[in-house]
Amino acid sequence: KKTAFVTKILVGVVLVSLLLVAIASFGGGAVEPRRLTGWTNDGDLRGILQSAGIMFFAFAGYARIATLGEEVVDPKRTIPRAMLLALGITLVIYLLIISAVVLTVDIEKLADSKAPLALAVQS
């Protein structure tokens, strides 16, 4: 119970931090939809697909849910729901942050940045 409580606090801090990054990025007034075009090299989607693969493995939470089968009530119902909910929430958060960064920072600057979230907040 103590570990679950601390985990909830850490997740809450991370989510609030990401929400503040999105608000600061979008609130800066530098949102330009034109930035959504031209970020593939002559139609080459290889880099985007590689990034998508990395993002999929960066979220390992879906696999951890399955290991809790003997610790939850009604695991046949709870675990599939928890997996879908976790993936859905993660997808929304990733889309929000990616949109905030891509719409507020030029792709060339973003590619050279070691701190893309900080760059998005500063723009």
Secondary structure by P-SEA (a helix, b strand, c coil): caaaaaaaaaaaaaaaaaaaaaaaaaacccccccccccccccccaaaaaaaaaaaaaacaaaaaaaaaccccccccccaaaaaaaaaaaaaaaaaaaaaaaaacccaaaaaacccaaaaaaac
